[in-house]
């Protein structure tokens, strides 16, 4: 997993592109969103991930894969593909 995006964020905070990026990150997401998360993800806590829907102003669906880490598409490709296909058929939220 590359750390370059994190380096860029720190280096660019005062640059025009960093300021523009930070402004855009404060805007809500306005497109249908499928958020798939592994329960064993060492990089992003499940609790943090589960709250992401508050930043989406569009249909939003969140799924937790038990026993899966940071790469659910590699660790459980069948479950991942099933969720993706079901969402593509019907992106309406669960909320």
JOCOR-V501410 format. One record per run of one state. SS is the DSSP state (hx for helix, st for strand, lp for the rest). FROM is the first residue (numbers start at 1). TO is the last residue. If there is no record, write none. Layout:
# JOCOR-V501410
ss = (SS SS)
from = (FROM FROM)
to = (TO TO)
This chain:
# JOCOR-V501410
ss = (lp hx lp hx lp st lp st lp hx st lp st lp hx lp hx lp)
from = (1 4 12 16 26 29 30 33 39 46 56 57 60 66 72 76 77 90)
to = (3 11 15 25 28 29 32 38 45 55 56 59 65 71 75 76 89 95)
